[in-house]
Amino acid sequence: MKPAVVLLSGGLDSSTCLALAKSQGFACHALSFDYGQRQRQELKAAQAVAKTIGVASHRILNLDLRAIGGSALTDDIEVPKHRSAEEIGQGIPVTYVPARNTIFLSYALGLAEVLKAKDLFIGVNALDYSGYPDCRPAFIQAFQTMANLATAAGVSGESPMTIHTPLISLTKAQIVTTARRLGLDIDLTFSCYDPSPQGQPCGACDACLLRAKGLAEAL
């Protein structure tokens, strides 16, 4: 089985991405981040998903992005609630964490080099998403190009690094359908930007609304 590094937040998209990578025969090394995020419940979800799906390893790296701030997920900024589908699809919301996917993919790339893995998986989505610039195909392609310029394997002429984005062109409903087809227990995943102190989803942030929309449309 070829090794692959899979970014796993514990949300619906990244968990489905992990299930897809596993179904394709990869030995999956899941990578999660404790980055000072407001939604810390997702780390428990990531552990549960990794254990249920069965991974070769699961690492949770500590990286405190609160030192940078600038996001409602890592700073004292109110999380938007009750936004319409039109509002969610416009602009870059304050829940965007500056350079997050760039940072996460860089760590994943380093781990891939150590594991001699040539495949990285990330569950970014460019349709039913909140307008994040680091979820777009152009960003992924640019990072893949950089990865093959910045790694020993890339410059030595070995097999190039490939960043897989199997969900990038799917609607949230299609992601839900895919998750169910793969046998992923969706209830294990967590998709909320502003959970209660008890870890319950708020039901009103963009992540909760997009999740609910996908579940309703997938019925």
C-alpha positions in Angstrom: 0.0 0.0 0.0 1.4 3.4 -1.0 1.6 5.9 1.9 -0.3 9.1 1.7 -0.6 12.1 4.0 -4.2 13.2 4.6 -5.1 16.5 6.3 -7.9 15.7 8.7 -9.7 18.4 10.6 -12.6 16.2 11.8 -15.1 18.0 9.6 -17.3 16.4 7.0 -15.2 17.2 4.1 -11.8 16.2 5.4 -13.3 13.0 6.9 -14.8 12.1 3.6 -11.5 12.8 1.9 -9.8 10.4 4.3 -12.4 7.7 3.6 -11.8 8.2 -0.2 -8.0 7.9 0.2 -8.4 4.7 2.2 -10.9 3.3 -0.3 -8.3 3.9 -3.1 -5.8 1.6 -1.3 -3.5 4.2 0.3 -1.9 3.6 3.7 -3.2 6.9 5.2 -1.2 9.0 7.6 -3.7 11.5 9.0 -2.5 14.9 10.1 -4.5 17.3 12.3 -3.6 20.6 13.9 -4.3 22.0 17.3 -3.9 25.6 16.2 -5.7 27.5 18.9 -9.0 27.2 17.0 -12.3 28.1 18.6 -13.9 24.8 17.4 -11.6 22.5 19.4 -14.4 19.8 19.4 -13.2 19.0 15.9 -10.0 17.5 17.2 -12.0 14.9 19.1 -14.0 14.2 16.0 -10.7 13.8 14.0 -9.5 11.2 16.5 -12.8 9.3 16.3 -12.9 9.3 12.5 -9.2 8.2 12.2 -9.8 5.4 14.6 -13.0 4.3 12.9 -11.7 4.4 9.3 -8.4 2.9 10.3 -5.2 4.8 9.5 -1.5 4.0 9.5 -0.9 6.9 11.9 -2.6 10.0 13.2 -0.6 13.0 14.4 -2.0 16.1 16.0 0.5 19.0 15.8 0.4 22.0 18.1 0.6 25.2 16.2 -0.9 28.3 17.9 -2.2 30.6 15.2 -3.7 32.8 17.9 -0.3 34.5 17.9 -1.2 35.8 14.4 -5.0 36.2 14.9 -7.0 38.0 12.2 -9.7 35.3 12.1 -12.9 34.7 14.0 -11.6 31.2 14.6 -8.4 32.3 16.3 -9.1 35.8 17.6 -11.7 37.8 19.6 -13.9 38.3 16.5 -17.6 37.4 16.4 -18.5 34.5 14.2 -21.2 35.4 11.6 -24.5 33.7 12.1 -27.7 33.2 10.2 -26.3 34.3 6.8 -28.2 33.5 3.6 -26.7 31.2 0.9 -26.1 34.3 -1.2 -24.2 36.0 1.7 -22.1 32.9 2.3 -21.1 32.8 -1.3 -19.9 36.4 -1.5 -16.5 37.7 -0.4 -14.0 36.3 2.1 -15.6 35.9 5.6 -13.9 36.7 8.9 -13.7 32.9 9.6 -11.0 32.7 7.0 -7.7 31.9 8.9 -4.9 33.7 7.1 -2.6 31.3 5.1 -4.0 28.2 7.0 -4.0 25.8 4.1 -0.6 27.0 3.0 0.7 26.3 6.5 -1.0 23.0 6.9 0.1 21.7 3.5 3.6 22.7 4.2 3.7 20.5 7.3 2.0 17.7 5.3 4.7 18.1 2.7 7.4 17.8 5.3 5.8 14.6 6.7 5.4 13.2 3.3 9.1 13.6 2.7 9.9 11.7 5.9 7.5 8.9 5.0 8.6 8.9 1.4 5.1 9.5 0.4 4.3 11.1 -3.0 0.6 11.7 -2.3 -1.1 14.3 -0.2 -4.9 14.6 0.2 -6.8 17.7 1.3 -10.6 18.0 1.4 -10.9 21.5 0.0 -14.1 22.4 -1.9 -14.7 25.2 -4.4 -18.5 25.0 -4.7 -20.4 24.9 -1.4 -17.8 26.7 0.7 -17.4 30.1 2.4 -15.2 31.9 -0.1 -11.8 30.9 1.2 -9.0 31.8 -1.3 -6.9 28.7 -0.3 -9.7 26.3 -1.4 -9.4 27.1 -5.1 -7.9 24.9 -7.8 -5.4 27.6 -8.7 -4.0 27.6 -5.2 -3.7 23.8 -5.1 -2.0 23.7 -8.5 0.5 26.5 -7.5 1.3 24.7 -4.2 1.9 21.4 -6.0 4.3 23.1 -8.4 6.1 24.7 -5.4 6.2 21.3 -3.6 8.0 19.7 -6.5 10.6 22.6 -6.5 11.1 22.5 -2.8 11.6 18.8 -2.0 14.5 16.4 -2.4 12.3 14.0 -4.3 11.1 16.7 -6.7 14.5 18.0 -7.6 16.1 14.6 -7.9 13.8 13.5 -10.6 11.9 10.9 -8.6 8.1 10.5 -8.8 6.5 14.0 -8.3 4.4 15.0 -5.4 0.7 15.0 -6.1 -1.9 16.9 -4.1 -5.3 15.2 -4.4 -8.5 17.2 -4.0 -11.2 14.7 -4.7 -14.0 16.9 -3.3 -13.1 20.2 -5.0 -15.9 20.1 -7.6 -18.6 18.4 -5.5 -21.6 20.1 -3.9 -22.1 19.5 -0.1 -24.9 17.1 -1.0 -22.6 15.1 -3.2 -20.0 15.0 -0.4 -22.7 13.7 2.0 -23.7 11.0 -0.6 -20.1 10.0 -1.1 -19.5 9.8 2.7 -22.5 7.5 3.0 -21.4 5.3 0.1 -18.0 4.8 1.7 -19.6 3.9 5.0 -18.4 7.0 6.9 -20.4 7.7 10.1 -21.3 11.3 9.5 -22.3 11.7 13.1 -18.7 11.3 14.1 -17.7 14.4 12.1 -18.0 18.0 13.5 -18.7 21.1 11.4 -19.2 24.2 13.5 -17.2 27.4 13.8 -18.7 28.5 17.2 -19.6 25.5 19.4 -20.9 25.9 22.9 -18.6 25.3 25.9 -20.1 21.8 26.0 -19.0 21.2 22.4 -22.4 21.4 20.8 -22.7 22.9 17.3 -24.3 26.4 17.2 -26.5 25.5 14.2 -26.3 29.1 12.8 -22.7 29.7 11.5 -21.7 29.2 7.9 -20.3 25.7 8.5 -23.4 24.5 10.3 -25.7 26.0 7.6 -23.7 24.4 4.7 -23.7 21.0 6.5 -27.5 21.2 7.1 -28.0 22.2 3.5 -26.0 19.2 2.2 -27.7 16.7 4.5 -31.1 18.0 3.5 -30.4 17.9 -0.2 -28.8 14.5 0.0 -32.0 12.9 1.3 
